[in-house]
Amino acid sequence: MAQVSKENIDLCYPLLSEQQKTDLTKRSLRETGKTIMETPFAWASPGAACMQSIISVEGKAELDERRARGQGIIFVIPHLGNWEVINHFLGSHYALTHMYLPNRSPAMEELIQACRSRAGTNFVAAGISGIRSQLQILKAGGVIGAMPDQEPDVHTGKFARFFGQPALTSQLIPGLARRTSAICVVAYCKRLGDGAGFKVILKQVDLGSPDETISIQALNDAVENVVSRIPEQYLWSYKRFRTREDGDKELYHFPDNPVSVLVEKTIIRGLLRITSLLNLASLHLLSALLAGYILLIRGKHLKVTSRNVSICYPQQDDAEKKHLVKTSIREFSKAIFEIGKVWYCNDIHFHSMLLSVEGLENMIEGSAIVMTPPLGNREVVLRYLGQRFNTSEYYHPNSISSFDELIRQQRCSMGIALLDHTRLHRLKLLEKLRDGEVITLCPDQQPRLRSGAFIPFFGVEALTTLTLPYLLRDTYPALVFGIALREEAGFRLHLHPCDYDTGADDKTILLDINRQFEEVVTANRNQYRWSDKRFNIRPQGAEKLYRP
């Protein structure tokens, strides 16, 4: 919470000094703590006690005048002050119907709704039925509420500025305002000092512009205006800017404690160094133990592998699918134990493990993009490319800080530059390709929704990076699949050409690439890493494929 709050405040208040930002972060966390401790009071104490805690109300008289004319009301309720106490006030005075996101835990959801319903507020779950319900209420002159500063579903919403930052913002509130001519009111419950109680503020705003872009920006401006009055009482610990525009740097990736990272790095590096001393036969013997453990505990890797095999090869019978799952887990385990060997063995030993290199002629002239999927041993391909070419990797940081640091150090020692997934680095990729260099990227790594397109992969819609057609159309490089297939004695490196038409549109180019990618995987499917959640992000309305 502290790290998220600090990053949000750094973004939203760039002109404050570092000390001022730190002070605001501390005050915000203290106010959030008060909200947490006040929640049992709001949920469990008698309604009269909650109402008595509200010392004053601002803006109610003006609102009631307009309300008397039969207009519906949309209460815009940001995470400011105490949003649980204000439910009592709005439920008691306006028979509020509030849209919300249900809790994932059925038991917790039942408890929350039992407590909240005492306030007179009716809660409806976010979704199509909830929207229809709210629309009907407004058309009948009723009152609804919604929180404007929660990120909408990844498939919906538009970006609008919030404290100068692009924030994915729900179109629901402005859309309902346009369709019903309802009164829009920003409502929040300010916490008074020394436990004196609360002040409710109701501020009418105009969100009914026929221009959707203007109305969404007006919504964020209205919330920003009230937050600026008491910024310490805003929930800065919410990841408001989690979804980014295409090419923007990802936020909320915090390094772990430096001491723990150092300890983890030391242990991991030590284990990798030890495994680097063993021959491949010994490593593969050890990997059988890891594979057996994964199959025994029936954990996440096995479940995801089974699901992917099932949906990508629906024509296979159960016995064939089980065999592929087990074989894939064993090959995945081998790749884990081979990392130390590939990273730390000397050059002579490394090249002795390369039984053959096929397709090098596809890399001789000019620039090249080498797609390095998790097929066989990807690290073998990267080390070979780093030694032979000026190579950069389009890199997605590892979520484990210690392993991310090790990867970055090892790529540097291999002679590979890492370029993170940002707009600036995508431009650098173009420059490097124009200079005749080699770029590597993983073709089946899911991008952010707005920097990808859904393209069939084994008949399933898979979010696929648009960086590929972007680079191909501008620089016309060679395009190959770089694959190091595993054998008992070593690896056979294949630089398999991939055809593409630069005159085609993005989707056609990606369709061609995925079709050829399927052929490569199918020819070597036992060594493909089926344990990745390749289809985690789904098209709007599609069923989720990976259940908890």
ZANU-646389 format. One record per residue (C-alpha): residue number from 1; y, z, x; residue in one letter. Coordinates in Angstrom, 2 decimals, m for minus. Layout:
N
NUM:Y:Z:X:A
...
end
This chain:
548
1:0.00:0.00:0.00:M
2:2.39:0.85:2.82:A
3:1.72:m2.42:4.63:Q
4:2.14:m4.55:1.49:V
5:5.32:m2.68:0.52:S
6:6.80:m3.15:3.99:K
7:5.99:m6.87:4.09:E
8:7.48:m7.44:0.61:N
9:10.63:m5.52:1.50:I
10:10.95:m7.43:4.80:D
11:10.80:m10.68:2.83:L
12:13.11:m9.67:0.00:C
13:15.74:m7.75:1.97:Y
14:16.09:m9.70:5.24:P
15:19.65:m8.45:5.83:L
16:18.68:m4.78:5.93:L
17:18.17:m3.17:9.30:S
18:14.65:m2.20:10.32:E
19:15.46:1.46:9.70:Q
20:16.81:0.69:6.22:Q
21:13.67:m1.31:5.40:K
22:11.47:1.55:6.60:T
23:13.47:4.06:4.55:D
24:13.20:1.90:1.41:L
25:9.45:1.51:1.96:T
26:9.02:5.29:2.19:K
27:11.13:5.92:m0.91:R
28:9.21:3.24:m2.82:S
29:5.87:4.82:m1.92:L
30:7.12:8.23:m3.03:R
31:8.22:6.77:m6.38:E
32:4.87:4.99:m6.76:T
33:3.18:8.35:m6.12:G
34:5.27:9.87:m8.91:K
35:4.22:7.07:m11.26:T
36:0.57:7.75:m10.45:I
37:0.97:11.49:m11.05:M
38:2.92:10.90:m14.28:E
39:0.22:8.65:m15.74:T
40:m1.97:11.53:m17.05:P
41:1.15:12.92:m18.74:F
42:1.87:9.55:m20.38:A
43:m1.75:9.06:m21.43:W
44:m2.86:12.53:m22.48:A
45:0.13:14.61:m23.58:S
46:1.30:14.64:m27.23:P
47:3.47:11.68:m28.19:G
48:6.34:14.02:m29.04:A
49:6.31:15.37:m25.47:A
50:6.54:11.87:m24.03:C
51:9.43:11.00:m26.35:M
52:11.25:14.22:m25.42:Q
53:11.01:13.25:m21.74:S
54:13.25:10.26:m22.50:I
55:16.73:11.72:m22.13:I
56:18.77:8.66:m23.06:S
57:18.46:5.04:m24.17:V
58:20.80:2.20:m23.24:E
59:21.09:m1.03:m25.24:G
60:19.13:m0.01:m28.35:K
61:22.01:m0.18:m30.84:A
62:22.91:m3.78:m29.93:E
63:19.25:m4.80:m30.08:L
64:18.69:m3.19:m33.46:D
65:21.62:m5.14:m34.90:E
66:20.01:m8.43:m33.95:R
67:16.59:m7.12:m34.95:R
68:17.89:m6.52:m38.48:A
69:18.32:m10.29:m38.86:R
70:14.55:m10.75:m38.71:G
71:14.26:m12.20:m35.24:Q
72:11.19:m11.54:m33.14:G
73:11.54:m9.71:m29.83:I
74:9.92:m10.34:m26.46:I
75:10.12:m7.26:m24.27:F
76:9.96:m8.24:m20.60:V
77:8.52:m5.15:m18.88:I
78:8.51:m5.29:m15.07:P
79:6.74:m2.78:m12.83:H
80:9.88:m0.72:m12.52:L
81:10.25:3.01:m13.10:G
82:7.45:4.24:m15.36:N
83:5.94:1.45:m17.46:W
84:3.46:3.82:m19.15:E
85:6.19:6.06:m20.63:V
86:8.11:3.07:m21.94:I
87:5.00:2.03:m23.89:N
88:5.42:5.21:m25.96:H
89:9.03:4.38:m26.69:F
90:8.48:0.71:m27.58:L
91:5.30:1.44:m29.53:G
92:7.02:4.17:m31.58:S
93:10.22:2.26:m32.32:H
94:9.11:m1.39:m32.42:Y
95:5.33:m1.48:m33.09:A
96:4.86:m3.35:m29.83:L
97:1.93:m5.68:m29.13:T
98:1.48:m5.93:m25.37:H
99:m0.53:m8.50:m23.42:M
100:m2.41:m7.11:m20.41:Y
101:m5.16:m7.87:m17.87:L
102:m8.33:m5.88:m18.73:P
103:m9.82:m3.60:m16.09:N
104:m12.98:m4.93:m14.43:R
105:m14.81:m1.67:m15.11:S
106:m15.89:m1.41:m18.78:P
107:m15.82:2.40:m18.62:A
108:m12.33:2.47:m17.12:M
109:m11.14:m0.16:m19.58:E
110:m12.36:1.94:m22.52:E
111:m10.62:5.04:m21.11:L
112:m7.32:3.24:m20.46:I
113:m7.16:1.70:m23.92:Q
114:m8.09:4.96:m25.64:A
115:m5.20:6.67:m23.86:C
116:m2.67:3.86:m24.29:R
117:m3.38:3.29:m27.98:S
118:m1.99:6.76:m28.76:R
119:1.49:5.41:m28.08:A
120:1.46:3.08:m31.08:G
121:1.31:0.02:m28.86:T
122:m1.36:m2.56:m29.59:N
123:m2.82:m4.19:m26.47:F
124:m4.33:m7.69:m26.44:V
125:m6.17:m9.17:m23.48:A
126:m4.52:m12.04:m21.61:A
127:m6.04:m15.38:m22.55:G
128:m5.88:m18.09:m25.18:I
129:m6.63:m15.75:m28.10:S
130:m4.04:m13.23:m26.85:G
131:m1.37:m15.93:m26.58:I
132:m2.12:m17.19:m30.07:R
133:m1.89:m13.65:m31.40:S
134:1.48:m13.08:m29.75:Q
135:2.83:m16.41:m31.00:L
136:1.87:m15.54:m34.57:Q
137:3.50:m12.10:m34.26:I
138:6.78:m13.62:m33.01:L
139:6.84:m16.26:m35.74:K
140:6.46:m13.45:m38.26:A
141:9.44:m11.62:m36.72:G
142:7.32:m9.11:m34.82:G
143:7.59:m7.63:m31.35:V
144:5.55:m8.39:m28.24:I
145:5.66:m7.35:m24.61:G
146:4.54:m8.90:m21.33:A
147:4.84:m8.10:m17.64:M
148:6.75:m10.86:m15.84:P
149:5.92:m9.95:m12.23:D
150:2.14:m10.30:m12.28:Q
151:0.78:m13.47:m10.69:E
152:m0.68:m15.76:m13.36:P
153:m4.02:m17.49:m13.02:D
154:m4.19:m19.76:m9.97:V
155:m4.27:m22.85:m12.20:H
156:m1.16:m21.91:m14.16:T
157:2.40:m20.88:m13.49:G
158:5.22:m22.44:m11.52:K
159:7.02:m21.40:m8.38:F
160:10.49:m19.91:m8.81:A
161:12.61:m17.87:m6.45:R
162:12.35:m14.09:m6.56:F
163:14.59:m12.34:m4.04:F
164:14.82:m15.69:m2.28:G
165:11.04:m16.10:m1.98:Q
166:8.87:m18.64:m3.85:P
167:6.84:m16.63:m6.36:A
168:4.19:m18.06:m8.67:L
169:5.57:m17.14:m12.09:T
170:4.02:m17.22:m15.55:S
171:5.33:m19.85:m17.96:Q
172:4.25:m17.72:m20.92:L
173:7.39:m15.68:m21.61:I
174:9.90:m18.57:m21.37:P
175:7.48:m20.77:m23.32:G
176:7.23:m18.28:m26.20:L
177:11.01:m17.84:m26.17:A
178:11.56:m21.59:m26.52:R
179:9.02:m21.98:m29.32:R
180:10.16:m19.04:m31.43:T
181:13.85:m18.41:m30.61:S
182:12.90:m14.77:m30.10:A
183:15.25:m12.24:m28.53:I
184:14.31:m11.60:m24.88:C
185:14.90:m8.09:m23.58:V
186:14.19:m6.72:m20.10:V
187:12.97:m3.17:m20.70:A
188:12.36:m0.49:m18.10:Y
189:12.15:3.27:m17.88:C
190:14.25:4.68:m15.04:K
191:13.06:7.94:m13.51:R
192:15.83:10.55:m13.26:L
193:16.18:12.88:m10.30:G
194:14.63:16.34:m9.93:D
195:12.07:15.76:m12.70:G
196:14.81:15.66:m15.35:A
197:13.04:12.94:m17.36:G
198:13.65:9.24:m17.98:F
199:16.30:6.83:m19.16:K
200:15.20:3.71:m21.07:V
201:17.31:0.60:m20.43:I
202:17.12:m2.42:m22.73:L
203:18.97:m5.46:m21.37:K
204:19.09:m8.67:m23.43:Q
205:18.70:m11.90:m21.45:V
206:18.63:m15.63:m22.30:D
207:15.32:m17.27:m21.39:L
208:15.30:m19.99:m24.04:G
209:16.53:m22.96:m22.01:S
210:14.79:m26.19:m23.01:P
211:14.40:m26.90:m19.28:D
212:11.28:m25.02:m18.22:E
213:12.34:m24.82:m14.56:T
214:15.67:m23.22:m15.54:I
215:14.06:m20.74:m17.94:S
216:11.41:m19.61:m15.41:I
217:14.09:m19.10:m12.77:Q
218:16.17:m17.18:m15.32:A
219:13.19:m14.88:m15.90:L
220:12.88:m14.05:m12.20:N
221:16.66:m13.66:m11.89:D
222:16.64:m11.16:m14.78:A
223:13.89:m9.10:m13.16:V
224:15.57:m9.28:m9.77:E
225:18.81:m8.04:m11.31:N
226:17.28:m4.85:m12.72:V
227:15.12:m4.21:m9.66:V
228:18.23:m4.38:m7.49:S
229:19.69:m1.44:m9.43:R
230:16.88:0.93:m8.43:I
231:14.80:m0.91:m5.78:P
232:12.99:2.26:m4.71:E
233:11.38:2.50:m8.18:Q
234:9.88:m0.99:m8.05:Y
235:6.18:m1.49:m7.32:L
236:6.62:m3.17:m3.93:W
237:2.96:m2.47:m3.14:S
238:1.90:m5.30:m5.50:Y
239:1.04:m8.57:m3.71:K
240:3.70:m10.54:m5.58:R
241:3.71:m13.49:m3.15:F
242:m0.05:m13.79:m2.60:R
243:m0.23:m17.39:m3.86:T
244:1.82:m19.59:m1.56:R
245:3.26:m23.05:m1.84:E
246:1.38:m25.72:0.04:D
247:2.01:m25.32:3.76:G
248:3.60:m21.85:3.59:D
249:2.21:m19.13:5.82:K
250:m0.24:m16.80:4.09:E
251:0.89:m13.22:3.58:L
252:m0.79:m9.82:3.41:Y
253:m3.13:m10.33:6.37:H
254:m2.74:m7.08:8.24:F
255:m4.31:m6.26:11.61:P
256:m6.68:m3.34:11.60:D
257:m5.90:m0.17:13.54:N
258:m5.41:m1.21:17.22:P
259:m7.81:1.48:18.46:V
260:m10.58:0.42:16.06:S
261:m9.97:m3.25:16.92:V
262:m10.28:m2.48:20.63:L
263:m13.50:m0.51:20.08:V
264:m14.99:m3.23:17.85:E
265:m14.02:m5.99:20.31:K
266:m15.58:m4.07:23.19:T
267:m18.83:m3.54:21.28:I
268:m19.03:m7.13:19.96:I
269:m18.16:m8.65:23.34:R
270:m20.77:m6.42:25.01:G
271:m23.46:m7.51:22.56:L
272:m22.51:m11.17:22.98:L
273:m22.61:m10.82:26.76:R
274:m26.10:m9.30:26.55:I
275:m27.38:m12.09:24.30:T
276:m25.87:m14.67:26.68:S
277:m28.39:m13.52:29.31:L
278:m31.40:m14.33:27.11:L
279:m32.98:m17.75:26.73:N
280:m32.95:m19.59:23.41:L
281:m36.57:m18.74:22.65:A
282:m35.82:m15.02:22.94:S
283:m32.68:m15.34:20.84:L
284:m34.57:m17.16:18.12:H
285:m37.21:m14.44:18.14:L
286:m34.50:m11.81:17.62:L
287:m32.91:m13.93:14.88:S
288:m36.21:m13.76:12.95:A
289:m35.64:m10.02:12.59:L
290:m32.13:m10.57:11.14:L
291:m33.44:m13.24:8.78:A
292:m36.22:m10.93:7.63:G
293:m33.69:m8.17:6.97:Y
294:m31.43:m10.50:4.93:I
295:m34.40:m11.66:2.86:L
296:m35.64:m8.10:2.40:L
297:m32.42:m6.51:1.15:I
298:m31.60:m9.51:m1.09:R
299:m27.89:m9.10:m0.40:G
300:m24.86:m11.35:m0.74:K
301:m25.95:m13.99:1.79:H
302:m29.26:m14.54:0.06:L
303:m27.72:m14.62:m3.43:K
304:m25.03:m17.15:m2.46:V
305:m27.54:m19.29:m0.56:T
306:m29.89:m19.34:m3.56:S
307:m27.06:m20.20:m5.93:R
308:m25.77:m23.07:m3.77:N
309:m29.23:m24.55:m3.26:V
310:m29.91:m24.32:m6.97:S
311:m26.74:m26.14:m8.06:I
312:m26.78:m28.73:m5.26:C
313:m30.45:m29.64:m5.60:Y
314:m31.20:m29.19:m9.32:P
315:m33.99:m31.79:m9.17:Q
316:m36.10:m29.71:m6.77:Q
317:m38.81:m27.42:m8.09:D
318:m38.64:m23.67:m7.52:D
319:m41.00:m23.73:m4.53:A
320:m38.87:m26.32:m2.71:E
321:m35.70:m24.36:m3.40:K
322:m37.20:m21.10:m2.14:K
323:m38.39:m22.83:1.01:H
324:m34.93:m24.28:1.68:L
325:m33.29:m20.89:1.06:V
326:m35.60:m19.11:3.51:K
327:m35.26:m21.83:6.15:T
328:m31.47:m21.87:5.82:S
329:m31.29:m18.08:6.26:I
330:m33.43:m18.34:9.40:R
331:m31.22:m21.09:10.85:E
332:m28.08:m19.12:9.94:F
333:m29.52:m16.13:11.82:S
334:m30.20:m18.30:14.86:K
335:m26.58:m19.50:14.87:A
336:m25.40:m15.86:14.90:I
337:m27.53:m14.95:17.92:F
338:m26.58:m18.14:19.77:E
339:m22.85:m17.39:19.79:I
340:m22.91:m15.29:22.96:G
341:m25.00:m17.87:24.78:K
342:m22.67:m20.73:23.87:V
343:m19.50:m18.76:24.60:W
344:m20.33:m17.06:27.88:Y
345:m22.92:m19.09:29.77:C
346:m21.61:m21.10:32.74:N
347:m20.90:m24.83:32.49:D
348:m24.11:m25.87:34.24:I
349:m26.23:m23.81:31.84:H
350:m24.24:m25.03:28.85:F
351:m24.79:m28.68:29.71:H
352:m28.46:m28.00:30.33:S
353:m28.74:m26.93:26.67:M
354:m27.36:m30.31:25.56:L
355:m30.50:m32.42:25.23:L
356:m28.44:m35.48:24.29:S
357:m24.98:m36.61:23.18:V
358:m24.93:m39.49:20.71:E
359:m21.92:m41.37:19.38:G
360:m19.51:m40.64:22.21:L
361:m18.38:m44.26:22.02:E
362:m16.72:m43.37:18.70:N
363:m14.34:m41.08:20.60:M
364:m13.36:m43.28:23.56:I
365:m10.29:m45.10:22.26:E
366:m7.21:m43.30:21.00:G
367:m7.02:m40.19:18.84:S
368:m9.81:m38.71:16.75:A
369:m10.43:m36.19:14.01:I
370:m13.76:m34.44:14.45:V
371:m15.02:m32.73:11.33:M
372:m17.09:m29.72:12.37:T
373:m18.99:m28.37:9.34:P
374:m21.24:m25.27:9.55:P
375:m24.25:m27.42:10.29:L
376:m26.46:m26.65:13.29:G
377:m24.28:m24.84:15.82:N
378:m20.56:m25.52:15.38:R
379:m19.63:m23.56:18.53:E
380:m21.58:m26.04:20.71:V
381:m19.49:m28.91:19.33:V
382:m16.21:m27.08:19.93:L
383:m17.05:m26.12:23.52:R
384:m18.06:m29.69:24.34:Y
385:m14.89:m31.15:22.83:L
386:m12.68:m28.58:24.53:G
387:m14.13:m29.46:27.93:Q
388:m13.91:m33.23:27.51:R
389:m10.76:m33.86:25.45:F
390:m7.30:m32.44:24.75:N
391:m8.40:m30.64:21.60:T
392:m6.71:m28.60:18.86:S
393:m8.46:m26.83:15.99:E
394:m6.94:m26.57:12.52:Y
395:m7.83:m22.92:12.23:Y
396:m8.13:m20.46:9.39:H
397:m7.83:m16.89:10.74:P
398:m10.90:m14.68:10.47:N
399:m10.41:m11.74:8.11:S
400:m11.92:m9.31:10.65:I
401:m9.17:m8.61:13.19:S
402:m11.50:m7.86:16.11:S
403:m13.54:m11.04:15.64:F
404:m10.39:m13.12:15.05:D
405:m8.99:m11.96:18.39:E
406:m12.26:m12.76:20.14:L
407:m12.33:m16.25:18.61:I
408:m8.74:m16.93:19.71:R
409:m9.48:m15.75:23.25:Q
410:m12.64:m17.84:23.43:Q
411:m10.99:m20.98:22.07:R
412:m8.31:m20.61:24.74:C
413:m10.97:m20.33:27.45:S
414:m12.61:m23.47:26.01:M
415:m9.31:m25.34:26.33:G
416:m8.77:m25.53:22.57:I
417:m5.37:m24.89:20.98:A
418:m5.42:m23.19:17.57:L
419:m3.06:m24.31:14.82:L
420:m3.05:m22.18:11.66:D
421:m2.89:m23.70:8.19:H
422:0.89:m24.06:7.77:T
423:3.29:m26.91:7.06:R
424:4.75:m26.69:10.59:L
425:1.34:m26.84:12.23:H
426:0.30:m29.77:10.07:R
427:3.25:m31.68:11.53:L
428:2.08:m30.68:15.01:K
429:m1.34:m32.12:14.19:L
430:0.32:m35.46:13.52:L
431:2.16:m35.29:16.83:E
432:m1.05:m34.57:18.72:K
433:m2.89:m37.43:17.02:L
434:m0.04:m39.80:17.90:R
435:m0.42:m38.65:21.51:D
436:m4.09:m39.61:21.48:G
437:m5.52:m36.10:21.25:E
438:m8.51:m34.76:19.31:V
439:m8.20:m32.58:16.20:I
440:m11.08:m30.57:14.77:T
441:m11.32:m29.09:11.30:L
442:m13.99:m27.81:8.96:C
443:m14.30:m30.29:6.05:P
444:m15.92:m27.87:3.61:D
445:m13.65:m24.89:4.13:Q
446:m11.82:m24.17:0.89:Q
447:m8.05:m24.62:1.16:P
448:m5.53:m22.93:m1.08:R
449:m5.52:m24.48:m4.54:L
450:m2.22:m26.27:m4.11:R
451:m3.20:m27.86:m0.81:S
452:m6.49:m29.26:m2.06:G
453:m8.06:m31.48:m4.70:A
454:m11.31:m31.05:m6.62:F
455:m13.77:m33.62:m5.26:I
456:m17.49:m33.82:m6.13:P
457:m19.82:m32.45:m3.46:F
458:m23.49:m32.67:m4.42:F
459:m22.27:m33.33:m7.96:G
460:m20.20:m30.13:m8.14:V
461:m16.40:m30.15:m8.17:E
462:m15.40:m28.67:m4.79:A
463:m11.85:m27.87:m3.68:L
464:m11.30:m30.11:m0.64:T
465:m8.40:m30.15:1.80:T
466:m5.69:m32.77:1.38:L
467:m4.83:m32.43:5.07:T
468:m7.48:m35.04:5.90:L
469:m5.96:m37.98:3.97:P
470:m2.51:m36.80:5.06:Y
471:m3.48:m37.17:8.74:L
472:m5.61:m40.27:8.35:L
473:m3.04:m42.35:6.53:R
474:m0.31:m41.72:9.08:D
475:m2.15:m42.05:12.40:T
476:m5.36:m44.10:11.78:Y
477:m7.54:m42.03:14.13:P
478:m11.28:m42.27:14.60:A
479:m13.03:m39.99:12.10:L
480:m16.39:m38.47:12.99:V
481:m18.70:m35.63:12.04:F
482:m19.38:m33.42:15.06:G
483:m22.81:m31.80:14.69:I
484:m25.01:m29.98:17.22:A
485:m28.50:m29.91:15.73:L
486:m30.82:m27.20:16.94:R
487:m34.18:m27.79:18.59:E
488:m36.44:m25.32:20.37:E
489:m35.22:m26.32:23.83:A
490:m31.53:m26.87:23.05:G
491:m29.13:m28.97:20.97:F
492:m28.62:m32.64:20.21:R
493:m24.93:m33.38:19.76:L
494:m24.10:m36.13:17.26:H
495:m20.64:m37.65:16.84:L
496:m21.44:m39.47:13.63:H
497:m18.76:m42.00:12.47:P
498:m17.23:m41.60:9.01:C
499:m15.69:m44.64:7.32:D
500:m12.43:m44.44:5.36:Y
501:m9.86:m46.76:3.84:D
502:m6.29:m45.83:4.74:T
503:m5.02:m47.99:1.89:G
504:m6.81:m45.89:m0.72:A
505:m5.33:m42.91:m2.54:D
506:m6.08:m39.33:m1.48:D
507:m8.89:m38.79:m3.96:K
508:m10.68:m42.01:m3.05:T
509:m10.53:m41.16:0.65:I
510:m11.94:m37.68:0.00:L
511:m14.64:m39.08:m2.29:L
512:m15.80:m41.37:0.52:D
513:m15.76:m38.53:3.05:I
514:m17.68:m36.13:0.79:N
515:m20.25:m38.80:m0.03:R
516:m20.93:m39.39:3.68:Q
517:m20.85:m35.65:4.29:F
518:m23.59:m35.19:1.66:E
519:m25.74:m37.74:3.49:E
520:m25.31:m35.89:6.78:V
521:m26.15:m32.53:5.20:V
522:m29.13:m33.90:3.27:T
523:m30.59:m35.36:6.49:A
524:m30.39:m31.91:8.11:N
525:m30.17:m29.56:5.13:R
526:m32.24:m26.77:6.68:N
527:m29.51:m26.20:9.27:Q
528:m26.57:m26.23:6.85:Y
529:m24.96:m22.85:6.15:R
530:m25.59:m22.58:2.42:W
531:m24.42:m18.96:2.42:S
532:m20.72:m19.97:2.20:D
533:m19.06:m19.75:m1.21:K
534:m18.22:m23.44:m1.18:R
535:m17.47:m23.57:m4.91:F
536:m15.64:m20.26:m5.24:N
537:m12.42:m21.79:m6.60:I
538:m13.22:m23.66:m9.79:R
539:m11.33:m26.18:m11.90:P
540:m9.39:m24.66:m14.76:Q
541:m11.74:m23.52:m17.52:G
542:m14.90:m24.05:m15.45:A
543:m17.53:m21.34:m15.27:E
544:m17.53:m19.13:m12.17:K
545:m20.58:m19.80:m10.05:L
546:m20.79:m16.60:m8.00:Y
547:m21.23:m13.52:m10.11:R
548:m20.93:m10.03:m8.55:P
end
